[in-house]
Amino acid sequence: MRCIADSSLPPLREPDATPPSVPLRGFQLRDVPFIASIVADALNEHYDNSLYASLSDAWPDGFLVAPDSLGRPIGFLLGVCQVEGEGRVLMFAVDREHRRSGVGSALMDEFLERSRGRGLKRATLEVRVGNATAIRFYTRYGFSVVDLLRGYYSDGENGYQMARPLS
Ligand SMILES: CC(C)(COP(=O)(O)OP(=O)(O)OC[C@H]1O[C@@H](n2cnc3c(N)ncnc32)[C@H](O)[C@@H]1OP(=O)(O)O)[C@@H](O)C(=O)NCCC(=O)NCCS
């Protein structure tokens, strides 16, 4: 499973922007078509629909959804625990029309909080070396590069593994 994305740069950030309140909830089966659509567009990946539910089963609290006013997902973060003491961000994306309005930050804040609540000590993720937007976002969240993953992505692009402590 690879976390991949485009590398388009965002517009400049408003210096005095205050983060809005973003409602979050857990994953529901009816979310799958919406999440699959976000994944196809933002991550350029197509997974079997059953994958989302099976990953959710392993750690339901690690799968976070940001819904719109009709309850449809506009962003999500799928976290897994595959290594003892570590939470891994397996998939993370916000619908492009809803980016840069605090949705991704709300999802990451909640994921880190739940990871601490579960007693995890470290958070990890993988990102394309060319995905400047995501790398800046993760750096702001205290992640730093711990490994270069050569040819990690299916098109041959290198990846970075990034990590941060949770204490
Ligand atoms: C990475 C990603 C999930 C971030 O989601 P997002 O909803 O845009 O995240 P936020 O809005 O919380 O933050 C994005 C930036 O907008 C800024 N921002 C947040 N709210 C803002 C607002 N109201 N006005 C202006 N800027 C704002 C944040 O400070 C942040 O800036 P920074 O990263 O330069 O520090 C999103 O860009 C995405 O889906 N990318 C494609 C998929 C991807 O790359 N996933 C990661 C794969 S490893």
The ligand as a Tripos MOL2 file, in Angstrom:
@<TRIPOS>MOLECULE
LIG
   48    50     1     0     0
SMALL
NO_CHARGES

@<TRIPOS>ATOM
      1 C1         -2.0750   17.0950    2.0330 C.3       1 LIG1
      2 C2         -3.5740   17.4100    2.1170 C.3       1 LIG1
      3 C3         -4.3140   16.2120    2.6680 C.3       1 LIG1
      4 C4         -3.7770   18.6080    3.0570 C.3       1 LIG1
      5 O1         -5.1950   18.8200    3.1850 O.3       1 LIG1
      6 P1         -5.8120   20.2950    3.3630 P.3       1 LIG1
      7 O2         -7.2320   20.1410    3.7190 O.co2     1 LIG1
      8 O3         -5.4700   21.1530    2.2020 O.co2     1 LIG1
      9 O4         -4.9910   20.7690    4.6420 O.3       1 LIG1
     10 P2         -5.1820   22.1490    5.4490 P.3       1 LIG1
     11 O5         -6.1720   23.0230    4.7750 O.co2     1 LIG1
     12 O6         -5.4390   21.8150    6.8720 O.co2     1 LIG1
     13 O7         -3.7300   22.7390    5.3530 O.3       1 LIG1
     14 C5         -3.1150   22.9740    4.0770 C.3       1 LIG1
     15 C6         -2.4500   24.3100    4.0890 C.3       1 LIG1
     16 O8         -3.4660   25.3160    4.0460 O.3       1 LIG1
     17 C7         -3.2630   26.1950    5.1230 C.3       1 LIG1
     18 N1         -4.5930   26.6130    5.5270 N.ar      1 LIG1
     19 C8         -5.4320   25.9320    6.3010 C.ar      1 LIG1
     20 N2         -6.5620   26.6140    6.4590 N.ar      1 LIG1
     21 C9         -6.4340   27.7350    5.7230 C.ar      1 LIG1
     22 C10        -7.2600   28.8410    5.4670 C.ar      1 LIG1
     23 N3         -8.4840   28.9430    6.0010 N.pl3     1 LIG1
     24 N4         -6.8080   29.8090    4.6450 N.ar      1 LIG1
     25 C11        -5.5850   29.7420    4.1050 C.ar      1 LIG1
     26 N5         -4.7520   28.7160    4.3220 N.ar      1 LIG1
     27 C12        -5.1690   27.7380    5.1210 C.ar      1 LIG1
     28 C13        -2.5510   25.4050    6.1650 C.3       1 LIG1
     29 O9         -1.8210   26.2190    7.0610 O.3       1 LIG1
     30 C14        -1.6480   24.5590    5.3260 C.3       1 LIG1
     31 O10        -0.4880   25.2480    4.9490 O.3       1 LIG1
     32 P3          0.9300   24.5120    4.9970 P.3       1 LIG1
     33 O11         0.7390   23.0530    4.7170 O.co2     1 LIG1
     34 O12         1.7080   25.2350    3.9640 O.co2     1 LIG1
     35 O13         1.3930   24.7780    6.3820 O.co2     1 LIG1
     36 C15        -4.1360   17.8260    0.7320 C.3       1 LIG1
     37 O14        -3.2650   18.7810    0.1490 O.3       1 LIG1
     38 C16        -4.3040   16.6740   -0.2370 C.2       1 LIG1
     39 O15        -5.3120   15.9640   -0.1990 O.2       1 LIG1
     40 N6         -3.3390   16.5060   -1.1300 N.am      1 LIG1
     41 C17        -3.4250   15.4600   -2.1600 C.3       1 LIG1
     42 C18        -3.2760   14.1030   -1.5460 C.3       1 LIG1
     43 C19        -1.9590   13.9810   -0.8030 C.2       1 LIG1
     44 O16        -0.9350   14.5260   -1.1990 O.2       1 LIG1
     45 N7         -2.0140   13.2240    0.3060 N.am      1 LIG1
     46 C20        -0.8400   12.9330    1.0580 C.3       1 LIG1
     47 C21        -0.1830   11.7420    0.4440 C.3       1 LIG1
     48 S1          1.2700   11.2500    1.3270 S.3       1 LIG1
@<TRIPOS>BOND
     1     1     2 1
     2     2     3 1
     3     2     4 1
     4     2    36 1
     5     4     5 1
     6     5     6 1
     7     6     7 2
     8     6     8 1
     9     6     9 1
    10     9    10 1
    11    10    11 2
    12    10    12 1
    13    10    13 1
    14    13    14 1
    15    14    15 1
    16    15    16 1
    17    15    30 1
    18    16    17 1
    19    17    18 1
    20    17    28 1
    21    18    19 ar
    22    18    27 ar
    23    19    20 ar
    24    20    21 ar
    25    21    22 ar
    26    21    27 ar
    27    22    23 1
    28    22    24 ar
    29    24    25 ar
    30    25    26 ar
    31    26    27 ar
    32    28    29 1
    33    28    30 1
    34    30    31 1
    35    31    32 1
    36    32    33 2
    37    32    34 1
    38    32    35 1
    39    36    37 1
    40    36    38 1
    41    38    39 2
    42    38    40 1
    43    40    41 1
    44    41    42 1
    45    42    43 1
    46    43    44 2
    47    43    45 1
    48    45    46 1
    49    46    47 1
    50    47    48 1
@<TRIPOS>SUBSTRUCTURE
     1 LIG1         1 GROUP 0 **** ****
